[in-house]
Amino acid sequence: MTIHIGAQPGDIAETVLMPGDPRRAKWAAETFLTDPVCVNELRGMLGYTGTWKGHRVTIHGSGMGMPSLSIYANELLRDYGVRTLIRIGSTGAMQPHVNLRDLVVAMTCSSISTPSSSIFRELNFAPCADYGLLRAAVDAAAAKGVPTHVGGIYSSDTFYDERPDLNEQMTRHGILSVEMEAAELYALAARHGARALAVLTVSDHLLTGAALDGKDRETSFADMVEIALHAAFPA
């Protein structure tokens, strides 16, 4: 048990999927895992452990933003022996060819700052995904016929962004989409010698203003969770 996670030793699997919303963690565990058991509910953050095709898996919320994710990922890696972390969440498209419901698999993550920035000081550390996870996710998406984009994303500190000039530069430099957690996740995985990946569903589009409704989000997110599980445990 840690300050923020109430699970006991052995309650959490070595592979953890991390949605931002704790309610999405509950939904994903009940939808995809066999015999899921709630292992954490401290501060309203939910975590469940069960099995998927015989593999032990935990699905645990991260909260919104890199500071929140950093707390949970640090404790999962340091205190519970987690070796694989896969973020599953929504993202906003920043390229014309990236469409709603498409999948974005983040190869790299740009950011202005992360909770790890103070460690690197003057160094602009370039956090990247684990290649084995990335390749398995792309293969799984292709097998399901889900349109998928692989490349760089932008992890932002702010949800209500007032920097259109920065967004223009992200688009100009080929950044596929924006979200709020993956850069810190990748940095922490590198620090702890673990594997990390972000598998993201495009829920809205910064260039057009289009967005998924609730029903479309649920269907698209189901594909994302299944692809993340196949990436963690390729056949």
Disulfide bonds with the S-S distance in Angstrom:
none
